[in-house]
């Protein structure tokens, strides 16, 4: 399903902004002007966004941000056909749903920003993730599957009962060069429990997600240290994304997450919603130009700092927030088989 009328014109403007940014050129319009135009159309087209909106804001920072919890209970956006991404759920909760007419803008930004941020792009892709062919609603697997454009083969090794360690071992032995390995933190910890061999030289390992309040012997900095010791990736990178967003941020264990030029982050006081100064912690809101079909503004349940350069240092969940996210699938599979 493609965009029509005003939405098609907005999609053209978003494409132009993303492509110019990836080429290092100055987009023909400002982030703020485009964000406000998208919000105006969304407020006219979506009763939910309209209900959250007052008078049209004059600054993008004042665009109302839709709380992620609403994606679990209400049909956010205007798309009734097209791709659907779903969250892994929350402990004791439902699944958030991100509907879109087309994944074209998602794909354009995701692949382009990954290529811009990653230190190398090995062709072979190994996912410690569910297979997008059987789980097309996994936004994380969808994103990693885009990396097949680098010319290699992608394989998937997360099952309903945990990692397919045997298949993963066979895949790693078959490599005759570097690989891009995409994994959640919890799936990585499970793989390390199996004492895998070191990755081929030149390999890139991407870690995303946390432990969502559950306990494993390897967490945080210890997980990264054990990853370097055991797997010895040439490059260890981190990724932050959400089902409710169409864009991702990339970093390393030592550095903050870099947003693409078409995504901005704001840290706000969780009680008042007032923006915090640069460098002060707060509840994170994201403004994503590629979120054409839902809401350009998204309010998360995550806490972090936004620096002067726009980079995000993530602290984790706000106190009292339910566990959710991409690692939850791996964690629940691990727990279902007795944590072994």
N, C-alpha and C positions, 0 to 999 in steps of 0.2 A: 504494500500500500504506500503510495507516495503522497507528498504534501500538495495541497491545492490552495489557490487564492493567496491571501495574506501570509499563510504559513509557508507556502512555497517561496515567496519573496524573502521571508525571514531566513529560511534554510539556505538560500543563495548567499545572503549576507554573512551567515555563520560560516559557511564554507570558505568564503573569501577571507574572513578574519583568521580562521585556522590555518589556511594555506599560506597566507602572507606571514603569519607568525612563525610557522615552521621553516619558511625560507629566509627568516631573519629580516624581513621587510616590515615597514610600518603599515599596519592595516589602514584601510581607507576611512575608517571611523573608529571612535574610541570604544573601549570596553563598556563604559558607562552608558553611552548612547544606545548601543546595541542591547545591553541588558534591559534598559528601560523599555525599549521597543518590544522585546520579547515578553516582558511582564505585562505590558499594556494589552497585547494580544491574548495572553493567557487569562488575564482578568476578565476580558470580554467573552472568552470562549469556554472557560471552566468555572462552574458554579462554586467549587470549593475554593479556588484561588480568589475568586471574586468575593466570597464570604470573608476571607481573611484580609482583604484589602480595603483600605479607606480611600481617600483622595490619591490621585496618581502622585507618586513620589517624584522629587526632582533630582535625587541622587540614587545611584544604584545601591548604596549602603542601606537605604531606607526601604528597599523592596522587601515585603513580608516574606519570611522564610517558612516553608511548610515543614512542620515537625515530622521526622521520619516515622513516628508512631502512627500517623494518619494513613501511611501507605499500607498498613496492615488491615485497616478497617473501612477505608473509603476509596472509591475509584479516582485517584488523583489524575488529573490531566484530561485530555480530550480524545485519546486514541481508543478505538474499540476493536481494531484489527491490527495485526502486525506482531513483532517480537514482544515477548513478555519475559522479564527477568524477575526472579523471586529471591528474597533473602533466605538464608538457611534457617531462619526462625530465631526465636529466643527461647531461653530456658523457661518453659511454662507458658510460652506465648505463640502467636500465629506467625505467618510469613508476610512480609511486606512485598508489594507487587509494583513493579515499575513497567508501565505500558508505554509503547512507542509505536508510531506508524512505521518507522523504518529505523534500522540500526546503522544507516549510512553515516550519520554524523558521529555516532559513537565509534564506529570503525575507523573513520578518518583520523579522529583525534587520538584514539588509543594507540594505533600503530605508529602514527607520526611522532607522538611524544615519547613512546618507548624507544624508538630509534634515535631520538635526539638525546635521551638521557642515559641510555645504557652504554657502557664503555666498549662493548663489542656485541655483535649479534650472531652467535653461532647458529648455523642452519638447523641443527637437530634440536627438537623440543621434547623435553620429558616432563610430563605433568604429574605431580603427586596430587592429582585433582580428579574429580569425576569427569567422565567422558562426555563432552558436549553433545555427542551424537545421541546419547541416551538421556542427557540432562541439559536440554537446550535452554532451560531457564536459569542456568548458572552463569551470572555475568562474569565471574572470575575465569571459568573455563572458556567462555566465549572469547574473552580478551586474549588469553594465552594461545588459543587456537588461531588467532589472527597472525601469530608469529610464524605460522607455516609459510607465510609470504616470503620468508627469508630463504626458502628453497629446500628445506629438509622435511623430515617426517615428524609428526607429533604422536606420542603415545601417552596413555592415561592409566594411572595405577592406583586410584582411590576407588574402593568398592564399598558396598553397604556394610561390610564387616571389618573395614580397616584397609590398610595398604595391601596391595598384591605384591608382597615382597619377592616372591619367586619370579614373577614376570618382570618386576623392576630390575632384579639382579641380571636376568637374561638380557634385558634392553641395555643396561650399562655395559655388559661385557661385549655387546655387539658394536659399540661405538668405536670408530677408528679416528675420531677427532673430537673437538670440543662440543659441548651441548649447552643449551639453555635449560635450566631446571627450574620449574615454577612450583612452589609449594606453600602451603599454610604453615604457620609455626608449629602447630600440633602434629601435622603429618611429618614434618621434618624431624621433630623429636622422636616420633615412632620409628622413623627410618634409622636414625642414629642408634637407637636401641639395638638394631640388628647388625651393628658394626660394619657398615658398607665400606667398600674400597674407595680410595680417593678418586675424584673426578679427573677426566682427561685435562691436560694443560689447555688453558684458554677458555675453560668453562665459566659460565655465569650462573650463579644461583640466586634466585629471587625468593625472598620470604615475605609473606603478608599475613595479616591477622595476628591475634594474640591467643591467650588461653581462656578468655571469657570466664574468668573466675574459677576455673578448675585447676587442679594441681598435677604437675608432672615433675619428675626429678630435674628436668632441664627446662629452665625458663630464662627469659631476659638475656642479660649479658652472658650468662653461662651457656645458653643455647648457642649464641654466636661463637663463643670461644670453642665449644666442642665441634661446631660445624667446621671451623677453620682447621682444627686439629685433625679431624677425621676425614673430611671430604676435600679439604685444601682447594676450594674454588679459586680460580684466578681473580674473580670479582664476586663479591658478596653484596647484593643490593636489596633494598627494601621497597615495598610498594604499599600505598594506601589508596583504597578505593571503597566505594559503597555501591550496593545495588541501586540505590535511589539516585546516584550520580551517573553521568555519562563520561566523566573524565577521571584520570588517575594522577596521583602524585608519586614521584620516585625519590628515593634517598639512599643512604647507606646506614649501617649501624652507628657510624660516627657523625653523621650529618643529618640535618633536617630534611623534610620532604619538600621537593620542588614542585609547585603547581605549574601547569601549562599556562600560557598567557591568556587563555580563554576561560580560566577558572580563578576566582579570588576567594580568599578565606578571611573571615572576621572572627575574632574571639569576643564574646559578649558576657556580661554578668548573667549567670543562669537564673537569677531571680527577677532582675529588672529588664533584661534584654539590651541594656546600654552597652555599646562597644567599649572594650577595654583598650587602653593605650598599647602601642606596639611593645611586645616583650612581656606583657602581663598575662597570666593564665586566665582562661575563660572557656565557656561553652563554644564549640566551633560551629559556625555557619559557613556554608559554601554557596557561591554564586557561579553557576556553570552555564555558559552560553550554549553548550550542546544539549542541554535539557529542554529542548524545544517542546516536546510533547507532554511534559508534566509541569514542573515548576522550576524556574531559573534559580530560585532561592531554596535551599534545603537547610533545616536546622537539625544537627546531629545530637547524639547523646554522648559525644566525646569531649574530652577536655584537652586543651593544648595552648600553645603560645604561637602567635603569628608575628614573625619578625618584620623589621623595616623593609626587607626585600620580598616579603610575601611568603617566605618559606614557613613551614609548619612543623613545630616540635610537638609530637603527640605524647600526652601523659597517660591516656587510657580512658576508661569509661568514667563518666560522672558518678560520684558516689550514689549508690542506690539504683543505678540503671540496670536493666536486665541484660544478661549475656546475649549476644547476637553476633552474626557475621559468618565469614567464610570458614573460619576454623571450626565452627560448631559442628559441621557435618563430619569432619574427621574425628572430633572429640567424642561425638555420640556413637560413632561406629566403634571406636576404641573401647568406650565404656560398655557397649552392648556385648562385647566378647570378653568381658571381665577385666578390662584394663591390661591385657596381656598381649 
